[in-house]
Amino acid sequence: MKNSNRLIYTDNLEESLEEAASLFKNHIKFYTEIIEKDKKVIKTFNKDFKIEHAKEVLSKANL
């Protein structure tokens, strides 16, 4: 038996284990996608921060 939000235990252990494995796999996929998106955001932020920091250092050096 499948339920989109949680595991439904049945009399069939194999079916329950397969359902649990499927849910676990979906959770891993979901969180992996979030982590990958976060990595891109952090990379972009770091790049922008380095550029802004470099501009600031150069402007102070021209004093």
N, C-alpha and C positions, 0 to 999 in steps of 0.2 A: 504494500500500500504506500502511496506517496502523498505527502503533504508538503506544500511549498515552504512552510515555516519551521516545521519540526518533525522529528522522527516519530512514526507511529509504530509501536511494538506490536508484533503479530506472533502467532504461535509458531511461525516458521523462522527459525533462527537465521538461516541463510539469507532470507529475504530482508530481515531486519539489519543484518550486517551489510548487505549490499546497499541498502538505503542509507545507512550511517556513512558508509564510504563515499557514496555519491554526494551527500550533504557536505562532508568534510572537504571533498575535492572542490565543490562549488565555493566554499568559504575561502579556501586557499587561493583559488582563481580571483575572487573578488578582492581580497586583501593584497594580492600581488599586483593587480591593476592599480590600486590606490597607491601603493609604494612606488610603482613606476611613474605615476603622475607626479607624486611628491618629489621624486628625484629630479624630474624635468623642471619643476618650479624652483627647487633649490639651486639647480645648476644655472638657471636663468638669473635668479636673484644674485648669486655669487658673481656672475659675469658682470651684471649691471653695477653691483657694488664695487667691484674692482675698477671698472671704468670711471665711476664717479670719484673714487678714492684717488685714482691716478690724476684726474683733472684737478682735484683739490690740491694735491701735492705739487703739481706743476704750477698752479696759480700762485701758491705760496713761494715757490722757488723764484718766481719772477719779481718778487718784491725787491 
